[in-house]
Amino acid sequence: MPFQTIAVLSGDRQKTIPNRTEAEVLSEIVLPFIANGVITARWGKKVQSYQVLELRIFETKDVWNKVKGPIADVIKSKRNIYKRFGDKAEALLSYRKPKVFVITPIQGEKHGDQEQQRVFKEYDLRFESIEQVVSDAGAVAIRIDKEHALEDLVGRFKKEIRGAQFVVADMTDERPSCYFEAGFAEALGKKVIYVASKHSVAKPGTPTKIHFDIHMNMNFFSNHDELREKLANSIEKNRPVLFGAIDA
């Protein structure tokens, strides 16, 4: 019997991993997810790693393909059997991949007015750009998603920063929470790569101003392509410091 997996990502996104065997679901999907909330799989033409918030696994009688219609129609009457795999994976845990915590302003509303939706979408797209670069570097991007508040936000971000290999901080719009999180990371001795768009997201056309001395190390960008390029260059240039013993 084939198994269909739905991976729920931050930003209320979903990725489908169809037609895997029971062994493949356990070893390639569930084990990494339980180990550190991350899975690596091929989506389209690229293999990438993603922070995963939830897994849903369904057993189907036949192999699914697009000709049969949306996968949602195939699994809508099926029971989520994730627990069956999760229980097996607990005793077999051995996978680990470095995490990179992403500090980003929590602004806008997914279901707000047009302006709120624009701001919300822009920061989601920025995270996806950072996520892609971090994945290409061999790590996984992690952010605190306001739509999946499983515990208090302060406790969650402290836990994730402590466990991060290094931190990427988007300081656009000068949110106090972002300075607080970046300061906490610096106090722990974590390496921080600072990025910011040249202009505000909340107030288009307004130049970004950065407080304190971090402006000396700021990677300013005008669009997502430039963000990806500058972040990739910064990671590659500082890789021995950022990854240390992991690359040794």
C-alpha positions in Angstrom: 0.0 0.0 0.0 1.4 3.5 -0.8 1.4 6.3 1.7 0.7 9.9 1.1 2.3 12.5 3.4 1.3 16.1 3.9 4.0 18.3 5.5 2.6 21.5 7.1 5.2 24.3 6.9 5.4 27.8 8.5 3.3 30.4 6.9 0.4 28.0 6.6 2.1 26.3 3.6 1.9 22.6 2.7 4.1 20.2 0.8 2.9 16.9 -0.5 5.2 13.8 -0.5 3.2 11.2 -2.4 3.5 7.5 -3.0 6.2 6.4 -0.5 6.5 3.0 1.0 6.1 2.4 4.7 9.9 2.1 5.1 10.5 5.3 3.2 8.0 7.3 5.2 9.6 6.2 8.4 13.3 6.7 7.5 13.1 9.7 5.1 10.2 11.7 6.6 9.2 10.8 10.2 12.6 10.2 11.7 14.0 13.6 10.6 10.8 15.3 11.7 10.9 13.9 15.2 14.6 14.5 15.5 14.5 18.3 14.9 11.3 19.3 13.1 13.0 19.1 9.7 12.6 17.0 6.6 14.5 16.8 3.4 12.8 15.8 0.2 12.5 16.4 -3.5 9.9 18.9 -4.5 9.9 19.6 -8.2 13.4 19.4 -9.5 15.2 20.4 -6.3 16.0 18.6 -3.1 15.5 20.9 -0.1 15.1 20.9 3.6 12.2 22.6 5.4 11.1 23.3 9.0 7.9 21.2 9.4 5.3 22.0 12.0 3.1 19.0 11.5 3.0 15.7 9.5 -0.2 14.0 8.3 0.2 10.5 6.8 -2.5 8.6 5.0 -2.5 5.1 3.5 -4.2 4.7 0.2 -5.2 1.6 -1.8 -3.6 2.8 -5.1 -0.7 5.0 -6.1 -1.8 8.6 -6.5 -1.2 10.7 -9.6 -2.5 14.1 -10.8 -4.7 12.5 -13.4 -6.9 11.1 -10.6 -7.5 14.6 -9.3 -6.2 16.6 -6.2 -4.6 14.5 -3.5 -7.0 16.1 -1.1 -9.9 14.3 -2.7 -8.0 11.0 -2.3 -7.3 11.3 1.4 -10.3 13.2 2.6 -12.0 10.1 3.9 -8.8 8.6 5.3 -7.6 8.6 8.9 -4.3 10.3 9.7 -2.0 7.5 10.9 1.0 9.7 11.8 1.1 8.3 15.4 1.7 4.8 14.1 4.9 6.0 12.5 5.8 8.5 15.2 5.9 5.7 17.8 8.2 3.6 15.7 10.5 6.5 15.0 11.1 7.4 18.7 13.4 4.4 19.3 15.3 4.8 16.1 16.3 8.5 16.3 19.7 9.3 14.8 19.3 12.1 12.3 20.4 15.7 13.0 20.9 18.7 10.7 22.1 22.2 11.9 19.4 24.8 12.4 19.6 28.5 11.6 17.1 30.7 13.5 15.6 33.5 11.5 14.6 36.7 13.3 11.9 38.5 11.3 9.3 41.1 12.1 5.8 39.6 12.7 3.7 42.1 10.9 0.6 42.2 8.7 -2.4 39.8 8.8 -3.0 36.9 6.4 -6.8 37.6 6.4 -6.6 41.4 7.1 -7.3 44.2 4.7 -5.3 44.5 1.4 -2.5 46.4 3.0 -2.2 44.0 5.9 -2.1 41.1 3.4 0.6 42.8 1.4 2.9 43.2 4.4 2.2 39.6 5.6 3.0 38.1 2.2 6.2 40.2 1.8 7.7 38.8 5.0 6.6 35.3 4.1 8.4 35.6 0.8 11.5 36.9 2.5 11.5 33.9 4.8 11.2 31.6 1.8 14.2 33.3 0.2 16.3 32.9 3.4 15.0 29.3 3.7 16.3 28.5 0.2 19.8 29.9 0.9 20.1 28.2 4.2 19.0 24.9 2.8 21.6 25.2 0.0 24.2 25.8 2.6 23.3 22.5 4.3 21.2 23.7 7.2 17.5 24.4 8.0 15.9 27.8 8.5 13.6 28.0 11.6 11.3 30.8 12.6 8.7 31.4 15.2 5.3 31.4 13.3 2.6 33.4 15.0 0.0 31.1 13.5 1.3 28.1 15.3 1.8 29.3 18.9 2.4 26.1 20.7 3.9 27.8 23.8 4.8 31.3 24.9 6.7 33.2 22.2 9.5 34.3 24.4 10.2 30.8 25.7 10.0 29.4 22.1 12.4 31.9 20.5 14.9 31.5 23.4 14.9 27.7 23.0 15.3 27.9 19.2 18.1 30.5 19.4 20.0 28.4 22.0 19.8 25.4 19.7 20.7 27.3 16.5 24.0 27.0 14.7 23.8 30.7 13.9 21.1 33.4 13.4 19.9 35.4 10.4 18.2 38.7 11.5 16.0 40.8 9.3 16.0 44.2 11.0 13.7 46.0 8.5 11.0 48.2 10.2 13.0 48.3 13.4 10.7 46.1 15.5 11.7 46.1 19.2 11.2 42.3 19.3 13.8 41.8 16.6 16.4 43.9 18.5 15.5 41.9 21.6 16.0 38.5 19.9 19.2 39.6 18.2 20.5 40.9 21.5 19.7 37.6 23.1 21.5 35.7 20.4 24.6 38.0 20.6 24.6 37.6 24.4 24.7 33.8 23.9 27.7 34.2 21.6 25.8 33.2 18.5 27.0 34.5 15.2 24.4 36.8 13.6 24.0 37.7 10.0 22.1 41.0 9.7 19.9 41.8 6.7 17.4 44.5 6.0 15.7 46.0 2.9 16.7 49.5 1.9 13.1 50.7 2.5 10.4 49.9 5.0 7.8 47.2 4.3 5.1 48.8 6.5 5.8 52.3 5.1 6.9 51.9 1.4 9.4 54.6 0.3 10.7 55.3 3.8 14.4 54.5 4.1 15.3 51.9 6.6 17.2 53.2 9.6 19.2 50.9 11.8 20.1 51.7 15.5 23.3 50.9 17.3 26.5 49.7 15.6 25.0 46.7 13.8 24.5 49.0 10.7 28.2 48.4 10.1 27.5 44.7 9.4 24.2 45.1 7.7 23.5 43.4 4.3 21.0 45.8 2.7 18.9 44.6 -0.2 16.4 45.9 -2.7 14.7 42.7 -3.8 14.5 39.0 -3.0 17.2 38.1 -5.6 19.7 40.5 -3.9 18.7 39.2 -0.5 19.5 35.6 -1.6 22.8 36.7 -3.2 24.1 38.7 -0.3 23.0 36.1 2.3 24.6 33.3 0.3 27.8 35.2 0.0 27.9 36.1 3.7 27.4 32.4 4.6 30.1 31.2 2.2 32.6 33.9 3.3 32.1 33.1 7.0 31.4 29.4 6.7 34.3 28.2 8.9 33.1 30.5 11.7 29.4 29.7 11.2 29.6 26.0 10.9 32.8 25.3 12.7 33.2 21.6 13.8 30.3 20.5 11.7 32.3 20.9 8.6 35.5 19.5 10.1 
